[in-house]
Amino acid sequence: MTAPKEVIDLAEQRIQARANKDFALSDQLRDKISDLGYVIKDSPGGYELVVKPPFEVFENLASVKINPNRLDQKVTICLLIDGWLEDTKECITALLKYMPKDAAILALDLGNKELVGNYLAETEKINQNLVAIHTSQTLEQAGWANSINKLIELNPAEFSVVMDLSSIISGDAITPLINQIDDEFVAAGWKGSLVKIDDEWRSVEDKGEGEVDILLGYLFAIKTKIAQEIPANSKAKFYRNADLEWSLELRSKGHKLVALGNTLPVEQKRHHGYHDSDIEYREKESKKTYDRILQNYRGKTQILSPRR
């Protein structure tokens, strides 16, 4: 559906305001567009106008805010949602069924792809343990690290759980992770790895349960305060290798990580974030992150966990 001429004219004026770096005027024009029932989404080619959904949409991560009273549990499960409606439904349905009573879900809808934001809004109405935030930015525009850091920044709970939509729990996989976090370990995850020193730090290997160098982003819990003090590197736009970089930064600050392995009731379905992403973008951003890992950590064996 084509937007009315009045809305298009405002959008064109906003493009000019942004080009002039008049961001106050840009915000005013965005609000006028919103009042007329449309949301403007910036894109590399200009902008897109879509009908305003029946929920609040923030223009970008920087403008996101929530009522902290919405999150009053001990644990907040942080989900980045970049479309994939059926995966979102399966993941959240399982969480609402099996997560502990002292947990809540904080979901960041990035771009309302496949109308996943509408599903979240409807589910939020009937389940107080789900809090949804909606932004015009897609995950590619906002970046993986910036997005997960924003959720943790907003989280007042003692613990933050980071997980991917491809991880489907079939029982309480959250409590065992939280129970492993103590004075010794600041984070506990489903899958972890050790850096292969004899491969010049260019690969990692799964060593099952125990202390690890790396916690993989499929599912892990971390002390919120620590994650706020030592966030994921904001340069990590794509998720791949970002969990490696974050883990090694935590270890470089003296913190220990532990993996629980197959003792957890979790199954991994198709990981769309990897398999169905743009190959050129995926490889370029993954390489950038791994190059930083090699530059900043390679050879610093003192930060690694004991070999086994």
Backbone as CSV, one residue per row, in Angstrom:
resi,resn,N_x,N_y,N_z,CA_x,CA_y,CA_z,C_x,C_y,C_z
1,MET,0.843,-1.186,0.000,0.000,0.000,0.000,0.885,1.244,0.000
2,THR,0.618,2.157,-0.935,1.398,3.383,-1.036,0.940,4.385,0.004
3,ALA,1.886,5.019,0.662,1.558,6.023,1.677,0.999,7.276,1.013
4,PRO,0.162,8.021,1.731,-0.379,9.269,1.184,0.738,10.269,0.878
5,LYS,0.459,11.191,-0.054,1.446,12.188,-0.462,1.938,13.004,0.731
6,GLU,1.048,13.326,1.658,1.437,14.114,2.827,2.521,13.404,3.635
7,VAL,2.390,12.103,3.770,3.365,11.320,4.526,4.686,11.241,3.769
8,ILE,4.604,11.028,2.458,5.814,10.948,1.640,6.574,12.274,1.676
9,ASP,5.844,13.382,1.613,6.482,14.697,1.672,7.233,14.883,2.994
10,LEU,6.628,14.455,4.094,7.284,14.550,5.398,8.537,13.679,5.444
11,ALA,8.435,12.498,4.830,9.585,11.591,4.808,10.743,12.202,4.014
12,GLU,10.426,12.853,2.903,11.462,13.493,2.101,12.103,14.650,2.875
13,GLN,11.271,15.404,3.592,11.803,16.495,4.412,12.721,15.951,5.501
14,ARG,12.357,14.791,6.054,13.175,14.193,7.109,14.525,13.746,6.553
15,ILE,14.530,13.180,5.350,15.792,12.784,4.714,16.703,13.998,4.569
16,GLN,16.137,15.128,4.157,16.930,16.337,4.003,17.429,16.842,5.355
17,ALA,16.572,16.754,6.374,16.970,17.198,7.719,18.135,16.363,8.235
18,ARG,18.092,15.061,8.003,19.192,14.197,8.442,20.462,14.506,7.660
19,ALA,20.323,14.808,6.363,21.483,15.169,5.565,22.118,16.459,6.083
20,ASN,21.267,17.346,6.615,21.751,18.610,7.180,22.181,18.470,8.641
21,LYS,22.093,17.224,9.151,22.421,16.939,10.551,21.547,17.725,11.521
22,ASP,20.331,18.028,11.089,19.348,18.686,11.949,18.485,17.592,12.575
23,PHE,19.034,16.944,13.589,18.378,15.768,14.136,17.143,16.109,14.962
24,ALA,17.085,17.308,15.496,15.883,17.731,16.221,14.705,17.812,15.264
25,LEU,14.925,18.415,14.095,13.864,18.491,13.085,13.529,17.104,12.565
26,SER,14.554,16.273,12.383,14.318,14.899,11.925,13.389,14.161,12.870
27,ASP,13.607,14.321,14.177,12.755,13.662,15.170,11.326,14.200,15.114
28,GLN,11.193,15.512,14.928,9.860,16.112,14.835,9.093,15.573,13.628
29,LEU,9.790,15.451,12.510,9.149,14.930,11.301,8.774,13.465,11.460
30,ARG,9.648,12.709,12.115,9.328,11.299,12.386,8.056,11.189,13.215
31,ASP,7.924,12.054,14.225,6.742,12.024,15.086,5.492,12.408,14.309
32,LYS,5.610,13.359,13.376,4.463,13.744,12.553,4.020,12.588,11.666
33,ILE,5.017,11.879,11.122,4.716,10.699,10.305,3.996,9.656,11.137
34,SER,4.460,9.487,12.378,3.826,8.527,13.282,2.381,8.932,13.593
35,ASP,2.166,10.225,13.794,0.809,10.712,14.086,-0.152,10.439,12.939
36,LEU,0.404,10.347,11.732,-0.425,10.079,10.554,-0.577,8.577,10.291
37,GLY,-0.049,7.763,11.214,-0.280,6.318,11.130,0.774,5.521,10.392
38,TYR,1.989,6.080,10.248,3.046,5.382,9.535,4.341,5.378,10.349
39,VAL,5.186,4.385,10.069,6.520,4.295,10.650,7.522,4.403,9.510
40,ILE,8.544,5.236,9.681,9.585,5.362,8.667,10.792,4.530,9.084
41,LYS,11.249,3.678,8.180,12.408,2.831,8.431,13.529,3.260,7.496
42,ASP,14.664,3.623,8.073,15.819,4.008,7.264,16.431,2.777,6.623
43,SER,16.966,2.948,5.425,17.620,1.869,4.704,18.769,2.456,3.894
44,PRO,19.706,1.616,3.444,20.840,2.130,2.662,20.397,2.919,1.435
45,GLY,19.243,2.541,0.876,18.757,3.229,-0.319,17.872,4.419,-0.037
46,GLY,17.638,4.729,1.232,16.774,5.861,1.577,15.888,5.565,2.760
47,TYR,14.646,5.170,2.493,13.719,4.890,3.585,12.564,4.034,3.079
48,GLU,11.821,3.494,4.029,10.612,2.723,3.742,9.527,3.199,4.692
49,LEU,8.328,3.364,4.166,7.183,3.748,4.983,6.252,2.552,5.135
50,VAL,5.924,2.197,6.369,5.018,1.082,6.628,3.912,1.549,7.572
51,VAL,2.788,0.892,7.484,1.662,1.235,8.353,2.063,1.020,9.807
52,LYS,1.753,1.971,10.642,2.123,1.921,12.054,1.447,0.739,12.739
53,PRO,2.222,-0.120,13.389,1.637,-1.276,14.081,0.971,-0.840,15.389
54,PRO,0.189,-1.729,15.982,-0.548,-1.381,17.218,0.312,-1.493,18.476
55,PHE,1.564,-1.035,18.418,2.444,-1.018,19.581,3.510,0.043,19.336
56,GLU,4.181,0.464,20.408,5.196,1.503,20.279,6.429,0.944,19.580
57,VAL,6.938,1.714,18.626,8.143,1.328,17.898,9.191,2.414,18.093
58,PHE,10.338,2.044,18.648,11.436,2.994,18.820,12.249,3.070,17.533
59,GLU,12.755,4.260,17.246,13.480,4.449,15.992,14.793,3.679,15.979
60,ASN,15.452,3.604,17.122,16.750,2.937,17.193,17.012,2.485,18.623
61,LEU,18.113,1.781,18.825,18.439,1.264,20.148,18.622,2.383,21.169
62,ALA,19.214,3.485,20.729,19.502,4.576,21.656,18.230,5.155,22.278
63,SER,17.123,5.081,21.561,15.875,5.675,22.054,15.020,4.696,22.855
64,VAL,15.454,3.434,22.952,14.662,2.411,23.645,14.631,2.673,25.146
65,LYS,13.457,2.529,25.724,13.317,2.593,27.180,12.143,1.711,27.580
66,ILE,12.205,1.216,28.818,11.121,0.407,29.347,10.880,0.792,30.798
67,ASN,9.733,0.415,31.294,9.430,0.580,32.711,10.145,-0.539,33.468
68,PRO,11.119,-0.206,34.313,11.881,-1.255,35.007,11.010,-2.133,35.896
69,ASN,9.841,-1.632,36.279,8.937,-2.434,37.110,8.359,-3.625,36.349
70,ARG,8.504,-3.589,34.999,8.027,-4.727,34.217,8.910,-5.945,34.428
71,LEU,10.146,-5.723,34.871,11.091,-6.823,35.073,11.472,-6.872,36.539
72,ASP,10.763,-7.684,37.300,11.011,-7.742,38.745,11.379,-9.151,39.202
73,GLN,11.920,-9.957,38.264,12.301,-11.318,38.600,13.807,-11.400,38.855
74,LYS,14.257,-12.555,39.259,15.679,-12.783,39.532,16.483,-12.949,38.241
75,VAL,15.817,-13.467,37.204,16.479,-13.807,35.944,15.717,-13.178,34.782
76,THR,16.444,-12.567,33.848,15.839,-12.074,32.614,16.469,-12.793,31.432
77,ILE,15.634,-13.404,30.600,16.096,-14.099,29.402,16.037,-13.115,28.240
78,CYS,17.192,-12.816,27.662,17.313,-11.791,26.628,17.284,-12.443,25.239
79,LEU,16.306,-12.051,24.434,16.155,-12.618,23.098,16.232,-11.530,22.037
80,LEU,17.067,-11.747,21.020,17.082,-10.889,19.844,16.246,-11.569,18.769
81,ILE,15.254,-10.845,18.242,14.319,-11.454,17.300,14.343,-10.680,15.993
82,ASP,14.883,-11.317,14.966,15.078,-10.697,13.662,14.217,-11.415,12.625
83,GLY,12.921,-11.515,12.911,12.042,-12.279,12.040,11.944,-13.726,12.493
84,TRP,11.767,-14.650,11.519,11.658,-16.084,11.788,10.518,-16.354,12.776
85,LEU,9.308,-16.088,12.313,8.120,-16.152,13.160,7.923,-17.518,13.804
86,GLU,8.013,-18.584,13.022,7.760,-19.922,13.574,8.811,-20.290,14.620
87,ASP,10.059,-19.922,14.374,11.114,-20.181,15.356,10.855,-19.400,16.641
88,THR,10.432,-18.155,16.476,10.133,-17.319,17.641,9.027,-17.939,18.474
89,LYS,7.978,-18.392,17.816,6.859,-19.013,18.528,7.320,-20.260,19.281
90,GLU,8.113,-21.109,18.620,8.549,-22.364,19.247,9.453,-22.086,20.444
91,CYS,10.385,-21.149,20.280,11.325,-20.836,21.360,10.604,-20.238,22.562
92,ILE,9.746,-19.246,22.321,9.070,-18.560,23.428,8.034,-19.462,24.089
93,THR,7.335,-20.271,23.310,6.366,-21.205,23.898,7.062,-22.162,24.862
94,ALA,8.235,-22.659,24.462,8.988,-23.570,25.325,9.488,-22.849,26.574
95,LEU,9.949,-21.620,26.416,10.429,-20.862,27.573,9.296,-20.614,28.568
96,LEU,8.157,-20.189,28.075,7.034,-19.900,28.968,6.545,-21.159,29.691
97,LYS,6.752,-22.310,29.071,6.329,-23.568,29.683,7.331,-24.071,30.717
98,TYR,8.634,-23.935,30.433,9.633,-24.607,31.256,10.525,-23.686,32.083
99,MET,10.573,-22.398,31.798,11.503,-21.549,32.563,11.032,-21.434,34.012
100,PRO,11.940,-21.178,34.953,11.567,-21.100,36.366,10.644,-19.918,36.646
101,LYS,9.956,-19.979,37.784,8.987,-18.944,38.135,9.631,-17.591,38.391
102,ASP,10.919,-17.596,38.725,11.604,-16.333,39.004,12.315,-15.777,37.778
103,ALA,11.803,-16.131,36.575,12.400,-15.658,35.323,11.360,-14.926,34.479
104,ALA,11.847,-13.995,33.661,11.017,-13.277,32.700,11.771,-13.210,31.378
105,ILE,11.044,-12.938,30.302,11.637,-12.830,28.965,11.613,-11.366,28.540
106,LEU,12.751,-10.871,28.076,12.841,-9.540,27.479,13.220,-9.744,26.018
107,ALA,12.268,-9.479,25.114,12.469,-9.756,23.695,12.609,-8.455,22.916
108,LEU,13.647,-8.368,22.104,13.867,-7.202,21.257,13.505,-7.556,19.823
109,ASP,12.402,-6.991,19.354,11.932,-7.193,17.989,12.620,-6.173,17.088
110,LEU,13.428,-6.655,16.165,14.215,-5.782,15.296,13.610,-5.738,13.902
111,GLY,12.783,-4.719,13.673,12.248,-4.501,12.340,10.907,-5.136,12.039
112,ASN,10.338,-5.862,12.996,9.032,-6.510,12.794,8.977,-7.328,11.508
113,LYS,10.053,-8.076,11.232,10.062,-8.946,10.070,9.061,-10.091,10.267
114,GLU,8.388,-10.451,9.190,7.374,-11.515,9.214,6.282,-11.215,10.252
115,LEU,6.113,-9.931,10.611,5.125,-9.500,11.608,5.339,-10.194,12.949
116,VAL,6.614,-10.504,13.241,6.913,-11.165,14.509,6.604,-10.241,15.680
117,GLY,6.695,-8.920,15.454,6.359,-7.966,16.511,4.902,-8.047,16.912
118,ASN,4.028,-8.313,15.948,2.603,-8.454,16.253,2.349,-9.667,17.134
119,TYR,3.057,-10.771,16.832,2.934,-11.966,17.676,3.389,-11.673,19.101
120,LEU,4.514,-10.983,19.233,5.036,-10.663,20.562,4.059,-9.784,21.333
121,ALA,3.489,-8.797,20.647,2.549,-7.888,21.305,1.317,-8.632,21.803
122,GLU,0.816,-9.557,21.002,-0.361,-10.333,21.414,-0.021,-11.268,22.564
123,THR,1.151,-11.901,22.504,1.563,-12.813,23.575,1.802,-12.045,24.865
124,GLU,2.361,-10.849,24.750,2.639,-10.011,25.911,1.361,-9.656,26.663
125,LYS,0.263,-9.493,25.917,-1.016,-9.126,26.538,-1.528,-10.210,27.478
126,ILE,-1.212,-11.462,27.162,-1.777,-12.569,27.933,-0.756,-13.224,28.860
127,ASN,0.508,-12.764,28.810,1.519,-13.361,29.688,2.446,-12.266,30.214
128,GLN,2.329,-11.991,31.496,3.113,-10.912,32.102,4.595,-11.239,32.216
129,ASN,4.969,-12.480,31.945,6.382,-12.864,32.006,7.127,-12.577,30.710
130,LEU,6.450,-11.940,29.755,7.082,-11.530,28.508,6.991,-10.020,28.371
131,VAL,8.140,-9.387,28.151,8.200,-7.948,27.872,8.828,-7.787,26.497
132,ALA,8.125,-7.129,25.589,8.612,-6.961,24.225,8.948,-5.505,23.954
133,ILE,10.069,-5.296,23.259,10.502,-3.981,22.804,10.597,-4.045,21.282
134,HIS,10.160,-2.990,20.632,10.141,-2.975,19.167,10.956,-1.798,18.635
135,THR,11.836,-2.062,17.668,12.600,-0.989,17.029,12.418,-1.050,15.514
136,SER,12.601,0.105,14.880,12.567,0.148,13.419,13.815,-0.498,12.829
137,GLN,14.916,-0.464,13.570,16.163,-1.038,13.075,16.074,-2.552,12.960
138,THR,16.677,-3.083,11.916,16.857,-4.526,11.812,18.109,-4.909,12.596
139,LEU,18.324,-6.199,12.759,19.514,-6.669,13.473,20.783,-6.262,12.732
140,GLU,20.760,-6.332,11.413,21.938,-5.941,10.639,22.259,-4.466,10.842
141,GLN,21.233,-3.632,10.936,21.449,-2.199,11.138,21.929,-1.898,12.556
142,ALA,21.344,-2.557,13.528,21.671,-2.275,14.930,22.964,-2.954,15.367
143,GLY,23.206,-4.156,14.851,24.386,-4.927,15.244,24.090,-5.856,16.406
144,TRP,24.680,-7.061,16.363,24.403,-8.071,17.394,24.836,-7.603,18.773
145,ALA,26.078,-7.140,18.882,26.599,-6.759,20.202,25.833,-5.578,20.779
146,ASN,25.585,-4.559,19.966,24.837,-3.401,20.459,23.450,-3.801,20.935
147,SER,22.832,-4.737,20.228,21.477,-5.163,20.582,21.453,-5.932,21.898
148,ILE,22.372,-6.887,22.045,22.377,-7.668,23.286,22.822,-6.798,24.454
149,ASN,23.749,-5.885,24.202,24.180,-4.970,25.267,23.036,-4.079,25.732
150,LYS,22.171,-3.653,24.815,21.027,-2.816,25.181,20.077,-3.578,26.103
151,LEU,19.796,-4.837,25.793,18.910,-5.621,26.650,19.507,-5.777,28.048
152,ILE,20.797,-6.035,28.119,21.437,-6.209,29.425,21.509,-4.879,30.169
153,GLU,21.700,-3.795,29.444,21.684,-2.468,30.058,20.333,-2.183,30.714
154,LEU,19.257,-2.618,30.076,17.904,-2.374,30.572,17.493,-3.335,31.683
155,ASN,18.280,-4.386,31.884,17.889,-5.475,32.778,18.226,-5.172,34.239
156,PRO,17.224,-5.088,35.117,17.483,-4.875,36.543,17.690,-6.174,37.316
157,ALA,17.518,-7.315,36.647,17.599,-8.606,37.337,19.044,-8.955,37.681
158,GLU,19.204,-9.846,38.639,20.545,-10.265,39.066,21.281,-11.008,37.970
159,PHE,20.535,-11.800,37.183,21.154,-12.618,36.141,20.530,-12.317,34.781
160,SER,21.358,-12.379,33.753,20.905,-12.252,32.367,21.188,-13.562,31.646
161,VAL,20.220,-14.025,30.885,20.407,-15.214,30.052,20.405,-14.770,28.597
162,VAL,21.461,-15.127,27.890,21.571,-14.839,26.461,21.334,-16.138,25.717
163,MET,20.422,-16.112,24.741,20.184,-17.342,23.988,19.712,-17.018,22.581
164,ASP,19.825,-18.004,21.711,19.405,-17.874,20.323,18.056,-18.555,20.136
165,LEU,17.280,-18.076,19.166,15.971,-18.672,18.900,16.068,-20.129,18.494
166,SER,17.229,-20.551,18.006,17.386,-21.934,17.572,17.508,-22.903,18.746
167,SER,17.690,-22.382,19.951,17.825,-23.232,21.142,16.442,-23.427,21.762
168,ILE,15.965,-24.651,21.741,14.626,-24.977,22.241,14.759,-25.842,23.492
169,ILE,14.269,-25.338,24.615,14.376,-26.106,25.848,13.190,-27.063,25.979
170,SER,13.442,-28.213,26.593,12.391,-29.208,26.819,12.245,-29.504,28.306
171,GLY,12.778,-28.625,29.120,12.731,-28.720,30.572,13.383,-27.457,31.112
172,ASP,13.523,-27.369,32.411,14.131,-26.175,32.999,15.647,-26.214,32.785
173,ALA,16.088,-25.539,31.722,17.526,-25.448,31.438,18.134,-24.196,32.044
174,ILE,17.307,-23.354,32.651,17.789,-22.071,33.171,18.333,-22.213,34.593
175,THR,17.589,-22.874,35.465,18.004,-23.009,36.860,19.376,-23.669,37.013
176,PRO,19.684,-24.761,36.278,21.023,-25.350,36.418,22.136,-24.371,36.058
177,LEU,21.893,-23.498,35.093,22.900,-22.504,34.732,23.104,-21.505,35.869
178,ILE,22.006,-21.009,36.411,22.080,-20.035,37.503,22.773,-20.642,38.719
179,ASN,22.491,-21.917,38.977,23.071,-22.582,40.148,24.589,-22.755,40.030
180,GLN,25.115,-22.684,38.808,26.565,-22.830,38.604,27.308,-21.498,38.790
181,ILE,26.556,-20.415,38.823,27.189,-19.099,38.956,27.356,-18.775,40.431
182,ASP,28.603,-18.527,40.808,28.914,-18.273,42.218,30.136,-17.366,42.296
183,ASP,30.842,-17.420,43.384,32.036,-16.585,43.533,33.140,-16.984,42.559
184,GLU,33.109,-18.248,42.091,34.156,-18.710,41.177,33.810,-18.429,39.718
185,PHE,32.569,-18.730,39.316,32.170,-18.580,37.919,31.152,-17.452,37.768
186,VAL,31.416,-16.528,36.830,30.480,-15.412,36.600,29.474,-15.747,35.513
187,ALA,29.737,-16.807,34.745,28.838,-17.185,33.657,28.871,-18.687,33.457
188,ALA,27.710,-19.237,33.074,27.598,-20.674,32.819,26.761,-20.874,31.570
189,GLY,27.194,-21.802,30.714,26.493,-21.992,29.453,26.240,-23.434,29.092
190,TRP,25.469,-23.600,28.050,25.146,-24.923,27.532,26.372,-25.514,26.838
191,LYS,26.942,-24.787,25.885,28.084,-25.279,25.134,29.274,-24.342,25.302
192,GLY,30.445,-24.935,25.479,31.665,-24.145,25.633,32.827,-24.805,24.926
193,SER,33.904,-24.064,24.765,35.059,-24.575,24.020,36.363,-24.099,24.647
194,LEU,37.431,-24.764,24.238,38.785,-24.338,24.580,39.484,-23.879,23.308
195,VAL,40.277,-22.839,23.426,41.087,-22.372,22.309,42.172,-23.411,22.009
196,LYS,42.375,-23.698,20.736,43.435,-24.629,20.342,44.742,-23.848,20.222
197,ILE,45.565,-23.975,21.231,46.826,-23.228,21.274,47.770,-23.682,20.166
198,ASP,47.771,-24.995,19.873,48.692,-25.506,18.858,48.265,-25.143,17.440
199,ASP,47.120,-24.468,17.309,46.626,-24.008,16.017,46.721,-22.483,15.925
200,GLU,47.615,-21.914,16.760,47.822,-20.462,16.761,46.527,-19.695,17.050
201,TRP,45.657,-20.297,17.882,44.410,-19.653,18.311,43.415,-19.462,17.159
202,ARG,43.586,-20.212,16.080,42.700,-20.020,14.929,41.467,-20.913,14.962
203,SER,41.351,-21.757,15.983,40.165,-22.599,16.098,39.943,-22.955,17.563
204,VAL,38.781,-23.519,17.840,38.450,-23.950,19.197,37.944,-25.380,19.140
205,GLU,37.911,-26.050,20.302,37.418,-27.422,20.334,36.521,-27.630,21.548
206,ASP,35.496,-28.429,21.329,34.542,-28.745,22.387,35.184,-29.732,23.346
207,LYS,35.130,-29.416,24.635,35.693,-30.314,25.633,34.644,-30.763,26.647
208,GLY,33.365,-30.610,26.301,32.308,-31.070,27.197,32.149,-30.201,28.422
209,GLU,31.808,-30.830,29.533,31.533,-30.091,30.763,32.818,-29.604,31.424
210,GLY,32.686,-28.498,32.160,33.804,-27.981,32.930,34.157,-26.551,32.575
211,GLU,35.235,-26.065,33.181,35.677,-24.693,32.913,36.123,-24.563,31.458
212,VAL,35.772,-23.445,30.835,36.061,-23.252,29.417,36.628,-21.850,29.162
213,ASP,37.227,-21.703,27.980,37.684,-20.389,27.529,36.521,-19.601,26.926
214,ILE,35.625,-20.348,26.273,34.571,-19.739,25.458,33.210,-20.306,25.844
215,LEU,32.219,-19.430,26.006,30.823,-19.862,26.084,30.130,-19.452,24.796
216,LEU,29.464,-20.391,24.163,28.801,-20.109,22.897,27.435,-19.465,23.138
217,GLY,27.058,-18.583,22.228,25.869,-17.765,22.418,24.546,-18.475,22.238
218,TYR,24.545,-19.798,22.052,23.298,-20.537,21.918,22.464,-20.421,23.195
219,LEU,23.154,-20.487,24.353,22.462,-20.381,25.638,23.495,-20.272,26.759
220,PHE,23.519,-19.133,27.436,24.352,-19.013,28.627,23.781,-17.949,29.551
221,ALA,24.119,-18.079,30.837,23.688,-17.120,31.855,24.908,-16.408,32.406
222,ILE,24.719,-15.146,32.790,25.830,-14.351,33.304,25.311,-13.384,34.361
223,LYS,26.148,-13.042,35.314,25.782,-12.025,36.285,25.567,-10.707,35.536
224,THR,24.407,-10.116,35.725,24.075,-8.907,34.968,25.078,-7.786,35.212
225,LYS,25.467,-7.592,36.452,26.401,-6.515,36.774,27.713,-6.682,36.020
226,ILE,28.197,-7.917,35.931,29.443,-8.178,35.214,29.265,-7.897,33.720
227,ALA,28.129,-8.325,33.157,27.869,-8.113,31.730,27.717,-6.636,31.407
228,GLN,27.217,-5.869,32.359,27.113,-4.426,32.155,28.475,-3.753,32.229
229,GLU,29.325,-4.254,33.117,30.672,-3.683,33.259,31.596,-4.098,32.106
230,ILE,31.376,-5.323,31.601,32.217,-5.846,30.520,31.278,-6.323,29.405
231,PRO,30.771,-5.413,28.596,29.809,-5.785,27.549,30.485,-6.440,26.353
232,ALA,29.679,-6.987,25.469,30.195,-7.492,24.197,30.770,-6.323,23.398
233,ASN,31.773,-6.598,22.591,32.430,-5.549,21.811,31.446,-4.946,20.809
234,SER,31.207,-3.653,20.907,30.211,-2.991,20.059,30.558,-3.063,18.576
235,LYS,31.806,-3.395,18.247,32.192,-3.532,16.846,31.697,-4.834,16.232
236,ALA,31.235,-5.767,17.068,30.774,-7.067,16.576,29.353,-6.928,16.046
237,LYS,29.235,-6.738,14.746,27.919,-6.524,14.148,27.187,-7.845,13.930
238,PHE,27.925,-8.902,13.619,27.341,-10.218,13.368,27.646,-11.106,14.566
239,TYR,26.745,-12.044,14.872,26.888,-12.842,16.095,28.095,-13.769,16.067
240,ARG,28.434,-14.295,14.884,29.482,-15.319,14.793,30.826,-14.758,15.270
241,ASN,31.461,-15.472,16.178,32.730,-15.100,16.815,32.575,-14.008,17.865
242,ALA,31.414,-13.342,17.919,31.215,-12.305,18.931,31.182,-12.916,20.327
243,ASP,30.633,-14.133,20.442,30.610,-14.800,21.745,32.024,-15.215,22.161
244,LEU,32.868,-15.585,21.187,34.265,-15.906,21.492,34.984,-14.668,22.031
245,GLU,34.792,-13.567,21.337,35.461,-12.326,21.724,35.012,-11.879,23.112
246,TRP,33.721,-11.937,23.367,33.172,-11.530,24.665,33.728,-12.429,25.772
247,SER,33.743,-13.730,25.522,34.245,-14.676,26.517,35.700,-14.404,26.870
248,LEU,36.519,-14.173,25.870,37.941,-13.936,26.120,38.173,-12.606,26.828
249,GLU,37.324,-11.632,26.561,37.443,-10.367,27.287,37.083,-10.566,28.758
250,LEU,36.041,-11.353,29.023,35.692,-11.666,30.412,36.849,-12.369,31.117
251,ARG,37.452,-13.343,30.433,38.565,-14.082,31.030,39.783,-13.173,31.219
252,SER,39.978,-12.240,30.302,41.128,-11.340,30.439,40.994,-10.437,31.650
253,LYS,39.759,-10.275,32.133,39.517,-9.473,33.330,39.502,-10.335,34.596
254,GLY,39.882,-11.607,34.449,40.005,-12.486,35.606,38.780,-13.301,35.946
255,HIS,37.798,-13.334,35.060,36.557,-14.058,35.343,36.573,-15.456,34.714
256,LYS,35.930,-16.398,35.379,35.897,-17.782,34.922,34.514,-18.139,34.366
257,LEU,34.524,-19.058,33.384,33.318,-19.498,32.700,33.227,-21.022,32.779
258,VAL,31.996,-21.538,32.821,31.818,-22.982,32.921,30.718,-23.441,31.970
259,ALA,30.908,-24.604,31.357,29.915,-25.197,30.459,29.317,-26.442,31.097
260,LEU,28.004,-26.636,30.887,27.316,-27.795,31.453,27.102,-28.909,30.442
261,GLY,27.203,-28.604,29.172,27.120,-29.630,28.144,25.754,-30.292,28.041
262,ASN,25.767,-31.574,27.715,24.534,-32.307,27.407,23.677,-32.635,28.622
263,THR,24.071,-32.142,29.794,23.233,-32.358,30.969,21.972,-31.484,30.915
264,LEU,21.951,-30.491,30.055,20.809,-29.580,29.968,19.782,-30.075,28.953
265,PRO,18.489,-29.871,29.241,17.426,-30.268,28.307,17.229,-29.218,27.218
266,VAL,18.128,-29.227,26.247,18.089,-28.251,25.154,18.353,-28.959,23.832
267,GLU,17.648,-28.506,22.803,17.879,-29.016,21.449,18.093,-27.826,20.534
268,GLN,19.046,-27.953,19.630,19.263,-26.865,18.684,18.622,-27.181,17.344
269,LYS,17.740,-26.277,16.909,17.119,-26.387,15.593,17.970,-25.614,14.580
270,ARG,17.466,-25.418,13.392,18.233,-24.719,12.353,18.604,-23.318,12.827
271,HIS,19.889,-23.002,12.741,20.380,-21.700,13.177,20.327,-20.742,11.986
272,HIS,19.178,-20.052,11.862,18.989,-19.170,10.710,19.997,-18.033,10.690
273,GLY,20.407,-17.566,11.890,21.359,-16.471,11.958,22.641,-16.772,11.214
274,TYR,22.978,-18.065,11.110,24.170,-18.463,10.353,23.798,-18.974,8.962
275,HIS,22.978,-20.018,8.909,22.731,-20.725,7.655,21.976,-19.887,6.626
276,ASP,21.149,-18.957,7.078,20.307,-18.210,6.145,20.648,-16.725,6.100
277,SER,21.846,-16.378,6.530,22.300,-14.992,6.446,23.014,-14.774,5.115
278,ASP,23.192,-13.518,4.749,23.927,-13.188,3.535,25.377,-13.663,3.682
279,ILE,25.823,-14.521,2.782,27.131,-15.163,2.928,28.255,-14.139,2.949
280,GLU,28.210,-13.178,2.044,29.290,-12.180,1.969,29.350,-11.360,3.255
281,TYR,28.192,-10.926,3.740,28.136,-10.140,4.982,28.616,-10.976,6.159
282,ARG,28.145,-12.220,6.221,28.507,-13.119,7.319,30.019,-13.325,7.386
283,GLU,30.620,-13.621,6.254,32.052,-13.900,6.246,32.873,-12.645,6.536
284,LYS,32.456,-11.511,5.996,33.185,-10.266,6.215,33.174,-9.870,7.679
285,GLU,31.997,-9.868,8.305,31.894,-9.434,9.695,32.495,-10.463,10.650
286,SER,32.347,-11.751,10.332,32.943,-12.792,11.169,34.461,-12.672,11.165
287,LYS,35.028,-12.385,10.002,36.486,-12.239,9.896,36.973,-11.018,10.675
288,LYS,36.235,-9.928,10.596,36.621,-8.731,11.345,36.720,-9.046,12.837
289,THR,35.723,-9.762,13.341,35.711,-10.095,14.764,36.863,-11.033,15.110
290,TYR,37.090,-12.050,14.267,38.158,-12.995,14.597,39.528,-12.346,14.475
291,ASP,39.674,-11.420,13.543,40.943,-10.692,13.440,41.224,-9.904,14.721
292,ARG,40.161,-9.315,15.309,40.345,-8.605,16.579,40.731,-9.569,17.689
293,ILE,40.132,-10.759,17.680,40.463,-11.770,18.687,41.953,-12.112,18.624
294,LEU,42.439,-12.370,17.409,43.851,-12.723,17.245,44.754,-11.569,17.658
295,GLN,44.349,-10.363,17.312,45.166,-9.197,17.630,45.219,-8.930,19.126
296,ASN,44.087,-9.100,19.805,43.994,-8.697,21.217,44.312,-9.799,22.219
297,TYR,44.163,-11.080,21.809,44.283,-12.137,22.811,45.286,-13.236,22.464
298,ARG,45.594,-13.413,21.196,46.454,-14.547,20.818,47.787,-14.492,21.567
299,GLY,48.148,-15.632,22.122,49.402,-15.741,22.853,49.287,-15.463,24.334
300,LYS,48.161,-14.931,24.761,47.987,-14.619,26.185,47.422,-15.844,26.900
301,THR,48.242,-16.878,26.998,47.775,-18.145,27.559,47.381,-18.020,29.030
302,GLN,47.841,-16.966,29.703,47.499,-16.796,31.118,46.019,-16.531,31.334
303,ILE,45.295,-16.103,30.292,43.862,-15.818,30.461,43.015,-17.056,30.214
304,LEU,43.631,-18.134,29.726,42.876,-19.327,29.374,42.630,-20.224,30.571
305,SER,41.608,-21.068,30.471,41.316,-22.042,31.520,42.331,-23.183,31.440
306,PRO,42.423,-23.988,32.499,43.356,-25.128,32.449,43.026,-26.053,31.284
307,ARG,44.047,-26.553,30.584,43.839,-27.468,29.448,43.357,-28.823,29.972
308,ARG,42.535,-29.491,29.181,42.093,-30.843,29.546,41.776,-31.625,28.277
